[in-house]
Amino acid sequence: MAKRWRPPFNFKRYCGDTATMLVHDLVCEKPDCHVSTFEDEQITMWDSEEEVAEVFAGGEWSQCQLCESGALYFTPREELK
């Protein structure tokens, strides 16, 4: 999928689902992540890998295994050469 513009996403990359305590990487999001079905109230967003690393270090959150497997729809610009 892709990063989203509308609030509460605000074009940030990492989406936390407070219902499951999973962090989704919106650049690597898969259809089975069902991010589009999350209620706005259950969404927490982060901008950077550093912020997400701190969240994971806290132990409450974990990374979505589907997103962890890498980009499905997105090709980083470095790989386009």
PADOZA-672807 format. One record per residue: residue number from 1; x, y, z of N, C-alpha, C in turn. Coordinates in pm, 1 decimal. Each point is the difference from the previous one (the first is absolute). Layout:
% PADOZA-672807
<base><resi>NUM</resi><n_u>X</n_u><n_v>Y</n_v><n_w>Z</n_w><ca_u>X</ca_u><ca_v>Y</ca_v><ca_w>Z</ca_w><c_u>X</c_u><c_v>Y</c_v><c_w>Z</c_w></base>
...
This chain:
% PADOZA-672807
<base><resi>1</resi><n_u>84.3</n_u><n_v>-115.8</n_v><n_w>0.0</n_w><ca_u>-84.3</ca_u><ca_v>115.8</ca_v><ca_w>0.0</ca_w><c_u>90.3</c_u><c_v>124.0</c_v><c_w>0.0</c_w></base>
<base><resi>2</resi><n_u>-45.5</n_u><n_v>106.5</n_v><n_w>60.2</n_w><ca_u>80.9</ca_u><ca_v>122.0</ca_v><ca_w>1.0</ca_w><c_u>-32.1</c_u><c_v>81.8</c_v><c_w>123.5</c_w></base>
<base><resi>3</resi><n_u>90.0</n_u><n_v>92.6</n_v><n_w>29.4</n_w><ca_u>-28.4</ca_u><ca_v>90.5</ca_v><ca_w>111.1</ca_w><c_u>-124.0</c_u><c_v>81.7</c_v><c_w>-34.2</c_w></base>
<base><resi>4</resi><n_u>-73.7</n_u><n_v>35.9</n_v><n_w>102.4</n_w><ca_u>-126.9</ca_u><ca_v>69.9</ca_v><ca_w>-19.9</ca_w><c_u>10.3</c_u><c_v>144.9</c_v><c_w>45.2</c_w></base>
<base><resi>5</resi><n_u>-76.2</n_u><n_v>87.7</n_v><n_w>-68.2</n_w><ca_u>2.8</ca_u><ca_v>142.8</ca_v><ca_w>30.2</ca_w><c_u>-95.7</c_u><c_v>38.7</c_v><c_w>111.4</c_w></base>
<base><resi>6</resi><n_u>-116.9</n_u><n_v>-60.1</n_v><n_w>5.6</n_w><ca_u>-105.4</ca_u><ca_v>47.1</ca_v><ca_w>90.7</ca_w><c_u>35.7</c_u><c_v>-25.0</c_v><c_w>146.5</c_w></base>
<base><resi>7</resi><n_u>-52.3</n_u><n_v>84.7</n_v><n_w>89.3</n_w><ca_u>18.0</ca_u><ca_v>-25.1</ca_v><ca_w>142.8</ca_w><c_u>-70.6</c_u><c_v>-131.3</c_v><c_w>37.1</c_w></base>
<base><resi>8</resi><n_u>49.1</n_u><n_v>-74.4</n_v><n_w>89.4</n_w><ca_u>112.3</ca_u><ca_v>23.7</ca_v><ca_w>89.4</ca_w><c_u>133.4</c_u><c_v>-44.6</c_v><c_w>-58.0</c_w></base>
<base><resi>9</resi><n_u>1.6</n_u><n_v>-44.5</n_v><n_w>-127.2</n_w><ca_u>123.6</ca_u><ca_v>-50.7</ca_v><ca_w>-60.4</ca_w><c_u>100.7</c_u><c_v>112.4</c_v><c_w>-26.3</c_w></base>
<base><resi>10</resi><n_u>-48.0</n_u><n_v>111.1</n_v><n_w>-54.9</n_w><ca_u>82.9</ca_u><ca_v>118.7</ca_v><ca_w>-23.4</ca_w><c_u>131.4</c_u><c_v>-28.6</c_v><c_w>-71.2</c_w></base>
<base><resi>11</resi><n_u>-3.0</n_u><n_v>-94.3</n_v><n_w>-92.0</n_w><ca_u>114.2</ca_u><ca_v>-36.9</ca_v><ca_w>-84.4</ca_w><c_u>119.7</c_u><c_v>-52.7</c_v><c_w>79.1</c_w></base>
<base><resi>12</resi><n_u>-25.0</n_u><n_v>-50.2</n_v><n_w>120.6</n_w><ca_u>106.8</ca_u><ca_v>-63.0</ca_v><ca_w>77.0</ca_w><c_u>12.3</c_u><c_v>-144.9</c_v><c_w>-45.0</c_w></base>
<base><resi>13</resi><n_u>114.3</n_u><n_v>-60.6</n_v><n_w>27.6</n_w><ca_u>28.1</ca_u><ca_v>-132.8</ca_v><ca_w>-54.7</ca_w><c_u>-49.5</c_u><c_v>-114.3</c_v><c_w>86.7</c_w></base>
<base><resi>14</resi><n_u>5.9</n_u><n_v>13.6</n_v><n_w>130.7</n_w><ca_u>-27.7</ca_u><ca_v>-112.5</ca_v><ca_w>89.2</ca_w><c_u>-133.0</c_u><c_v>18.6</c_v><c_w>70.8</c_w></base>
<base><resi>15</resi><n_u>-85.9</n_u><n_v>-101.4</n_v><n_w>-10.5</n_w><ca_u>-135.4</ca_u><ca_v>5.8</ca_v><ca_w>54.7</ca_w><c_u>-13.2</c_u><c_v>-104.3</c_v><c_w>109.8</c_w></base>
<base><resi>16</resi><n_u>-32.7</n_u><n_v>45.9</n_v><n_w>119.7</n_w><ca_u>-23.8</ca_u><ca_v>-90.9</ca_v><ca_w>111.1</ca_w><c_u>-147.8</c_u><c_v>-23.5</c_v><c_w>19.3</c_w></base>
<base><resi>17</resi><n_u>-38.2</n_u><n_v>-126.7</n_v><n_w>11.4</n_w><ca_u>-138.2</ca_u><ca_v>-39.0</ca_v><ca_w>26.3</ca_w><c_u>-11.1</c_u><c_v>-31.3</c_v><c_w>148.5</c_w></base>
<base><resi>18</resi><n_u>-64.8</n_u><n_v>87.6</n_v><n_w>77.2</n_w><ca_u>-7.0</ca_u><ca_v>-18.6</ca_v><ca_w>144.7</ca_w><c_u>-85.8</c_u><c_v>-120.0</c_v><c_w>39.0</c_w></base>
<base><resi>19</resi><n_u>-83.3</n_u><n_v>-50.6</n_v><n_w>-90.9</n_w><ca_u>-81.1</ca_u><ca_v>-117.7</ca_v><ca_w>30.1</ca_w><c_u>85.1</c_u><c_v>-126.7</c_v><c_w>4.1</c_w></base>
<base><resi>20</resi><n_u>102.4</n_u><n_v>-6.8</n_v><n_w>-85.7</n_w><ca_u>85.0</ca_u><ca_v>-119.5</ca_v><ca_w>-7.2</ca_w><c_u>142.3</c_u><c_v>25.7</c_v><c_w>49.1</c_w></base>
<base><resi>21</resi><n_u>33.2</n_u><n_v>129.1</n_v><n_w>20.5</n_w><ca_u>134.5</ca_u><ca_v>42.6</ca_v><ca_w>38.5</ca_w><c_u>104.0</c_u><c_v>-40.9</c_v><c_w>-105.2</c_w></base>
<base><resi>22</resi><n_u>-40.5</n_u><n_v>4.5</n_v><n_w>-126.3</n_w><ca_u>89.9</ca_u><ca_v>-27.7</ca_v><ca_w>-111.8</ca_w><c_u>33.3</c_u><c_v>129.8</c_v><c_w>-72.1</c_w></base>
<base><resi>23</resi><n_u>125.5</n_u><n_v>10.4</n_v><n_w>-43.4</n_w><ca_u>45.6</ca_u><ca_v>114.1</ca_v><ca_w>-78.9</ca_w><c_u>11.0</c_u><c_v>-44.7</c_v><c_w>-145.0</c_w></base>
<base><resi>24</resi><n_u>-66.9</n_u><n_v>72.1</n_v><n_w>-87.2</n_w><ca_u>2.2</ca_u><ca_v>-29.0</ca_v><ca_w>-143.3</ca_w><c_u>87.0</c_u><c_v>103.4</c_v><c_w>-70.0</c_w></base>
<base><resi>25</resi><n_u>86.1</n_u><n_v>-46.1</n_v><n_w>-88.7</n_w><ca_u>81.3</ca_u><ca_v>87.4</ca_v><ca_w>-84.2</ca_w><c_u>-81.9</c_u><c_v>24.9</c_v><c_w>-126.0</c_w></base>
<base><resi>26</resi><n_u>-52.9</n_u><n_v>120.1</n_v><n_w>-17.1</n_w><ca_u>-91.1</ca_u><ca_v>26.4</ca_v><ca_w>-110.6</ca_w><c_u>66.5</c_u><c_v>-6.0</c_v><c_w>-136.5</c_w></base>
<base><resi>27</resi><n_u>131.3</n_u><n_v>1.8</n_v><n_w>-4.4</n_w><ca_u>70.3</ca_u><ca_v>-17.4</ca_v><ca_w>-126.9</ca_w><c_u>3.3</c_u><c_v>-148.5</c_v><c_w>-36.9</c_w></base>
<base><resi>28</resi><n_u>-4.2</n_u><n_v>-87.2</n_v><n_w>99.3</n_w><ca_u>6.0</ca_u><ca_v>-144.6</ca_v><ca_w>-21.6</ca_w><c_u>-132.2</c_u><c_v>-69.3</c_v><c_w>31.4</c_w></base>
<base><resi>29</resi><n_u>-103.7</n_u><n_v>76.6</n_v><n_w>20.3</n_w><ca_u>-131.9</ca_u><ca_v>-52.5</ca_v><ca_w>36.6</ca_w><c_u>-51.7</c_u><c_v>-99.2</c_v><c_w>-104.9</c_w></base>
<base><resi>30</resi><n_u>-62.4</n_u><n_v>-105.2</n_v><n_w>46.4</n_w><ca_u>-62.1</ca_u><ca_v>-99.6</ca_v><ca_w>-87.1</ca_w><c_u>-152.5</c_u><c_v>11.4</c_v><c_w>14.6</c_w></base>
<base><resi>31</resi><n_u>-75.7</n_u><n_v>-46.4</n_v><n_w>-99.0</n_w><ca_u>-146.3</ca_u><ca_v>5.2</ca_v><ca_w>10.4</ca_w><c_u>-52.3</c_u><c_v>-70.3</c_v><c_w>125.5</c_w></base>
<base><resi>32</resi><n_u>64.6</n_u><n_v>-106.5</n_v><n_w>42.0</n_w><ca_u>-44.0</ca_u><ca_v>-74.3</ca_v><ca_w>118.1</ca_w><c_u>21.8</c_u><c_v>75.0</c_v><c_w>130.9</c_w></base>
<base><resi>33</resi><n_u>68.4</n_u><n_v>112.7</n_v><n_w>-3.4</n_w><ca_u>17.8</ca_u><ca_v>81.5</ca_v><ca_w>120.8</ca_w><c_u>-130.7</c_u><c_v>70.1</c_v><c_w>37.9</c_w></base>
<base><resi>34</resi><n_u>-84.0</n_u><n_v>27.3</n_v><n_w>-96.8</n_w><ca_u>-131.9</ca_u><ca_v>62.2</ca_v><ca_w>20.4</ca_w><c_u>8.2</c_u><c_v>136.4</c_v><c_w>68.3</c_w></base>
<base><resi>35</resi><n_u>104.9</n_u><n_v>75.3</n_v><n_w>-27.6</n_w><ca_u>17.1</ca_u><ca_v>131.8</ca_v><ca_w>61.2</ca_w><c_u>-118.2</c_u><c_v>91.4</c_v><c_w>-32.9</c_w></base>
<base><resi>36</resi><n_u>-56.3</n_u><n_v>-13.6</n_v><n_w>-116.9</n_w><ca_u>-112.5</ca_u><ca_v>85.4</ca_v><ca_w>-40.8</ca_w><c_u>-124.0</c_u><c_v>-21.5</c_v><c_w>86.3</c_w></base>
<base><resi>37</resi><n_u>-6.2</n_u><n_v>-109.9</n_v><n_w>73.1</n_w><ca_u>-116.9</ca_u><ca_v>-27.7</ca_v><ca_w>83.7</ca_w><c_u>16.3</c_u><c_v>49.6</c_v><c_w>142.9</c_w></base>
<base><resi>38</resi><n_u>118.1</n_u><n_v>49.9</n_v><n_w>36.8</n_w><ca_u>22.4</ca_u><ca_v>47.5</ca_v><ca_w>136.8</ca_w><c_u>-85.3</c_u><c_v>124.3</c_v><c_w>26.6</c_w></base>
<base><resi>39</resi><n_u>-58.5</n_u><n_v>4.6</n_v><n_w>117.9</n_w><ca_u>-69.3</ca_u><ca_v>120.2</ca_v><ca_w>43.6</ca_w><c_u>104.6</c_u><c_v>107.5</c_v><c_w>29.7</c_w></base>
<base><resi>40</resi><n_u>-28.4</n_u><n_v>124.7</n_v><n_w>-31.6</n_w><ca_u>95.7</ca_u><ca_v>108.5</ca_v><ca_w>23.1</ca_w><c_u>45.7</c_u><c_v>5.0</c_v><c_w>145.8</c_w></base>
<base><resi>41</resi><n_u>-89.7</n_u><n_v>-31.7</n_v><n_w>92.3</n_w><ca_u>32.4</ca_u><ca_v>6.5</ca_v><ca_w>142.6</ca_w><c_u>102.9</c_u><c_v>-104.3</c_v><c_w>42.8</c_w></base>
<base><resi>42</resi><n_u>16.4</n_u><n_v>-106.3</n_v><n_w>-79.3</n_w><ca_u>94.8</ca_u><ca_v>-104.8</ca_v><ca_w>37.3</ca_w><c_u>134.2</c_u><c_v>13.0</c_v><c_w>-73.3</c_w></base>
<base><resi>43</resi><n_u>22.7</n_u><n_v>114.4</n_v><n_w>-64.1</n_w><ca_u>122.1</ca_u><ca_v>20.6</ca_v><ca_w>-78.5</ca_w><c_u>95.4</c_u><c_v>94.4</c_v><c_w>72.6</c_w></base>
<base><resi>44</resi><n_u>125.4</n_u><n_v>-42.9</n_v><n_w>7.8</n_w><ca_u>109.9</ca_u><ca_v>83.0</ca_v><ca_w>48.3</ca_w><c_u>104.5</c_u><c_v>1.4</c_v><c_w>-109.9</c_w></base>
<base><resi>45</resi><n_u>56.3</n_u><n_v>116.2</n_v><n_w>-29.5</n_w><ca_u>93.8</ca_u><ca_v>11.1</ca_v><ca_w>-112.1</ca_w><c_u>137.5</c_u><c_v>45.2</c_v><c_w>46.3</c_w></base>
<base><resi>46</resi><n_u>103.0</n_u><n_v>-48.2</n_v><n_w>-72.9</n_w><ca_u>138.6</ca_u><ca_v>42.2</ca_v><ca_w>21.8</ca_w><c_u>63.8</c_u><c_v>29.4</c_v><c_w>-135.2</c_w></base>
<base><resi>47</resi><n_u>100.4</n_u><n_v>87.2</n_v><n_w>2.8</n_w><ca_u>67.5</ca_u><ca_v>43.7</ca_v><ca_w>-122.3</ca_w><c_u>125.5</c_u><c_v>-78.0</c_v><c_w>-34.6</c_w></base>
<base><resi>48</resi><n_u>79.1</n_u><n_v>-33.2</n_v><n_w>100.6</n_w><ca_u>134.2</ca_u><ca_v>-49.7</ca_v><ca_w>-29.8</ca_w><c_u>25.9</c_u><c_v>-139.0</c_v><c_w>58.0</c_w></base>
<base><resi>49</resi><n_u>101.6</n_u><n_v>-63.7</n_v><n_w>-54.6</n_w><ca_u>43.5</ca_u><ca_v>-130.6</ca_v><ca_w>50.5</ca_w><c_u>46.6</c_u><c_v>11.6</c_v><c_w>144.6</c_w></base>
<base><resi>50</resi><n_u>58.6</n_u><n_v>112.7</n_v><n_w>35.8</n_w><ca_u>48.2</ca_u><ca_v>20.9</ca_v><ca_w>136.9</ca_w><c_u>-116.3</c_u><c_v>1.3</c_v><c_w>99.0</c_w></base>
<base><resi>51</resi><n_u>-107.6</n_u><n_v>68.9</n_v><n_w>-36.6</n_w><ca_u>-118.5</ca_u><ca_v>4.1</ca_v><ca_w>86.1</ca_w><c_u>-58.0</c_u><c_v>-139.8</c_v><c_w>19.1</c_w></base>
<base><resi>52</resi><n_u>-8.8</n_u><n_v>-76.1</n_v><n_w>-107.0</n_w><ca_u>-55.8</ca_u><ca_v>-134.8</ca_v><ca_w>7.1</ca_w><c_u>92.1</c_u><c_v>-92.5</c_v><c_w>78.8</c_w></base>
<base><resi>53</resi><n_u>130.7</n_u><n_v>16.3</n_v><n_w>-14.6</n_w><ca_u>94.7</ca_u><ca_v>-81.1</ca_v><ca_w>77.8</ca_w><c_u>-21.0</c_u><c_v>23.5</c_v><c_w>149.8</c_w></base>
<base><resi>54</resi><n_u>-24.4</n_u><n_v>124.5</n_v><n_w>38.3</n_w><ca_u>-27.5</ca_u><ca_v>31.4</ca_v><ca_w>140.9</ca_w><c_u>-129.8</c_u><c_v>-65.9</c_v><c_w>46.3</c_w></base>
<base><resi>55</resi><n_u>-100.2</n_u><n_v>0.5</n_v><n_w>-86.1</n_w><ca_u>-128.7</ca_u><ca_v>-62.4</ca_v><ca_w>32.9</ca_w><c_u>18.4</c_u><c_v>-150.4</c_v><c_w>19.8</c_w></base>
<base><resi>56</resi><n_u>75.4</n_u><n_v>-64.1</n_v><n_w>-89.8</n_w><ca_u>24.7</ca_u><ca_v>-143.9</ca_v><ca_w>13.4</ca_w><c_u>79.7</c_u><c_v>-30.1</c_v><c_w>126.4</c_w></base>
<base><resi>57</resi><n_u>94.2</n_u><n_v>86.9</n_v><n_w>32.8</n_w><ca_u>83.4</ca_u><ca_v>-19.9</ca_v><ca_w>120.0</ca_w><c_u>-84.7</c_u><c_v>3.5</c_v><c_w>126.8</c_w></base>
<base><resi>58</resi><n_u>-111.8</n_u><n_v>73.7</n_v><n_w>-3.8</n_w><ca_u>-89.7</ca_u><ca_v>6.7</ca_v><ca_w>115.1</ca_w><c_u>-70.3</c_u><c_v>-131.1</c_v><c_w>29.2</c_w></base>
<base><resi>59</resi><n_u>-7.3</n_u><n_v>-88.3</n_v><n_w>-99.3</n_w><ca_u>-54.0</ca_u><ca_v>-132.8</ca_v><ca_w>18.9</ca_w><c_u>-149.9</c_u><c_v>-17.9</c_v><c_w>-18.9</c_w></base>
<base><resi>60</resi><n_u>-75.6</n_u><n_v>108.3</n_v><n_w>-8.6</n_w><ca_u>-145.3</ca_u><ca_v>-13.1</ca_v><ca_w>-18.2</ca_w><c_u>-37.5</c_u><c_v>-28.8</c_v><c_w>-145.6</c_w></base>
<base><resi>61</resi><n_u>72.9</n_u><n_v>58.1</n_v><n_w>-91.0</n_w><ca_u>-30.3</ca_u><ca_v>-9.0</ca_v><ca_w>-142.3</ca_w><c_u>88.6</c_u><c_v>-102.9</c_v><c_w>-68.0</c_w></base>
<base><resi>62</resi><n_u>-50.3</n_u><n_v>-57.7</n_v><n_w>-109.6</n_w><ca_u>82.5</ca_u><ca_v>-87.4</ca_v><ca_w>-83.4</ca_w><c_u>-28.2</c_u><c_v>33.0</c_v><c_w>-146.4</c_w></base>
<base><resi>63</resi><n_u>90.0</n_u><n_v>-43.7</n_v><n_w>-86.1</n_w><ca_u>-11.7</ca_u><ca_v>29.7</ca_v><ca_w>-142.3</ca_w><c_u>-93.1</c_u><c_v>-100.4</c_v><c_w>-66.8</c_w></base>
<base><resi>64</resi><n_u>-83.5</n_u><n_v>47.8</n_v><n_w>-88.2</n_w><ca_u>-86.0</ca_u><ca_v>-86.7</ca_v><ca_w>-79.4</ca_w><c_u>89.6</c_u><c_v>-91.0</c_v><c_w>-84.5</c_w></base>
<base><resi>65</resi><n_u>-21.9</n_u><n_v>-129.4</n_v><n_w>9.0</n_w><ca_u>82.7</ca_u><ca_v>-95.8</ca_v><ca_w>-73.7</ca_w><c_u>-19.2</c_u><c_v>11.7</c_v><c_w>-150.8</c_w></base>
<base><resi>66</resi><n_u>-118.1</n_u><n_v>38.9</n_v><n_w>-43.5</n_w><ca_u>-23.9</ca_u><ca_v>16.1</ca_v><ca_w>-143.8</ca_w><c_u>80.3</c_u><c_v>116.1</c_v><c_w>-55.9</c_w></base>
<base><resi>67</resi><n_u>1.1</n_u><n_v>112.3</n_v><n_w>71.4</n_w><ca_u>74.8</ca_u><ca_v>118.2</ca_v><ca_w>-44.2</ca_w><c_u>150.3</c_u><c_v>-26.0</c_v><c_w>4.8</c_w></base>
<base><resi>68</resi><n_u>41.5</n_u><n_v>-80.1</n_v><n_w>96.1</n_w><ca_u>141.7</ca_u><ca_v>-27.3</ca_v><ca_w>19.6</ca_w><c_u>62.5</c_u><c_v>-70.7</c_v><c_w>-120.4</c_w></base>
<base><resi>69</resi><n_u>-81.8</n_u><n_v>-68.5</n_v><n_w>-79.2</n_w><ca_u>53.1</ca_u><ca_v>-76.8</ca_v><ca_w>-112.1</ca_w><c_u>42.3</c_u><c_v>86.1</c_v><c_w>-118.1</c_w></base>
<base><resi>70</resi><n_u>-20.9</n_u><n_v>131.0</n_v><n_w>7.5</n_w><ca_u>50.8</ca_u><ca_v>89.2</ca_v><ca_w>-103.7</ca_w><c_u>-108.0</c_u><c_v>56.6</c_v><c_w>-89.5</c_w></base>
<base><resi>71</resi><n_u>41.8</n_u><n_v>91.9</n_v><n_w>-83.7</n_w><ca_u>-92.8</ca_u><ca_v>73.9</ca_v><ca_w>-85.7</ca_w><c_u>-61.0</c_u><c_v>-90.0</c_v><c_w>-106.9</c_w></base>
<base><resi>72</resi><n_u>-128.6</n_u><n_v>17.7</n_v><n_w>-19.7</n_w><ca_u>-70.5</ca_u><ca_v>-72.0</ca_v><ca_w>-104.7</ca_w><c_u>-26.1</c_u><c_v>91.5</c_v><c_w>-119.5</c_w></base>
<base><resi>73</resi><n_u>-39.8</n_u><n_v>124.6</n_v><n_w>27.9</n_w><ca_u>-39.1</ca_u><ca_v>92.7</ca_v><ca_w>-105.3</ca_w><c_u>101.2</c_u><c_v>111.8</c_v><c_w>-21.1</c_w></base>
<base><resi>74</resi><n_u>92.8</n_u><n_v>16.6</n_v><n_w>90.5</n_w><ca_u>86.9</ca_u><ca_v>116.1</ca_v><ca_w>-1.0</ca_w><c_u>143.2</c_u><c_v>-42.0</c_v><c_w>-32.4</c_w></base>
<base><resi>75</resi><n_u>62.9</n_u><n_v>70.9</n_v><n_w>-90.5</n_w><ca_u>140.2</ca_u><ca_v>-23.9</ca_v><ca_w>-31.9</ca_w><c_u>78.4</c_u><c_v>125.3</c_v><c_w>35.7</c_w></base>
<base><resi>76</resi><n_u>92.2</n_u><n_v>-10.3</n_v><n_w>95.8</n_w><ca_u>80.4</ca_u><ca_v>118.9</ca_v><ca_w>35.5</ca_w><c_u>71.9</c_u><c_v>54.8</c_v><c_w>-122.0</c_w></base>
<base><resi>77</resi><n_u>18.2</n_u><n_v>128.2</n_v><n_w>-3.5</n_w><ca_u>64.0</ca_u><ca_v>65.8</ca_v><ca_w>-114.0</ca_w><c_u>139.4</c_u><c_v>-54.8</c_v><c_w>-29.3</c_w></base>
<base><resi>78</resi><n_u>71.0</n_u><n_v>-41.9</n_v><n_w>104.0</n_w><ca_u>136.5</ca_u><ca_v>-51.8</ca_v><ca_w>-22.9</ca_w><c_u>-2.4</c_u><c_v>-124.2</c_v><c_w>-87.4</c_w></base>
<base><resi>79</resi><n_u>-109.8</n_u><n_v>-76.7</n_v><n_w>6.6</n_w><ca_u>-8.0</ca_u><ca_v>-122.8</ca_v><ca_w>-76.5</ca_w><c_u>-47.9</c_u><c_v>22.4</c_v><c_w>-144.3</c_w></base>
<base><resi>80</resi><n_u>-35.1</n_u><n_v>123.3</n_v><n_w>-34.1</n_w><ca_u>-49.4</ca_u><ca_v>29.7</ca_v><ca_w>-133.0</ca_w><c_u>111.4</c_u><c_v>28.3</c_v><c_w>-100.1</c_w></base>
<base><resi>81</resi><n_u>122.5</n_u><n_v>5.7</n_v><n_w>46.7</n_w><ca_u>112.1</ca_u><ca_v>32.7</ca_v><ca_w>-89.0</ca_w><c_u>33.5</c_u><c_v>-113.2</c_v><c_w>-95.2</c_w></base>
